[in-house]
Amino acid sequence: MLTLLPFPALTFSLCRTSCNNIPINYPFGVDDGCGAPQYCKMLNCSTNLPFITPSGTYKVQGIDYNKKTPIIYNPSMSTCSILQPHHDFVMLEIKSIIIHPAPDTVFTLLNCSRDSSVLNHYRSLCFNFSGHSCDELYRSCTSFRLFHLLSNNTPPCCFTGYDTVKYMSMNILDCTHYTTVYNTDGLHGVAPLDWIYEIKLSYSVPDTGCDRCGRSGGTCGFDVETEGMGIRMDP
């Protein structure tokens, strides 16, 4: 049960409302005791406002608070123009319940073995992505063209959702690289060179009245020791 306690029953620090020109509103916070405790330490107000996960740090490009969708960029992810070393995208299980890649974020598994589970037993996990194909990716993108050159045939790929990479690592999937794009409905007929290689997240937060509190000039935060929620009405 979540109980809101009036300030000063709880003491929490002054909460910054922006970082690197990106508004910081509830449930996020970049200072101790600010925002919702479930989102504590997800963001760090440094040079690039990184979103932090076990697999690395991702630059926050923007946050749409009405749609509850942050956009993050992975500087170590392969894109159409640059090939990066192999790695996985990993989020803490408990965090992925409240914030995770949005349904219209597509994970493209690249250079997969023909024995890959997503091409055989779990082939239903791959879907049609706005009429695009593996061959188109390998031909259009300078970074992915290498896979085509090293193989006598077009290496398989798989357009899939976050749940696939959540439960199976790239080694288990038997694919060497991945990339991500979002706004999939708007990419029909758009060449891979013009895709935006980022991840759109979707978050949820219980209705505690903090949104209304913010609109009326207040600040929601929590006690860093007890994680009890509190409200401060700023002058």
Beta strands, then each sheet from edge to edge (+ up, - down):
strand 1: 4-6
strand 2: 18-19
strand 3: 22-23
strand 4: 50-53
strand 5: 56-64
strand 6: 69-73
strand 7: 99-101
strand 8: 106-112
strand 9: 158-160
strand 10: 175-181
strand 11: 199-203
strand 12: 218-222
strand 13: 229-233
sheet 1: 1+ 13+ 12-
sheet 2: 2+ 3-
sheet 3: 4+ 5- 6+ 11- 7+
sheet 4: 9+ 8- 10+
end
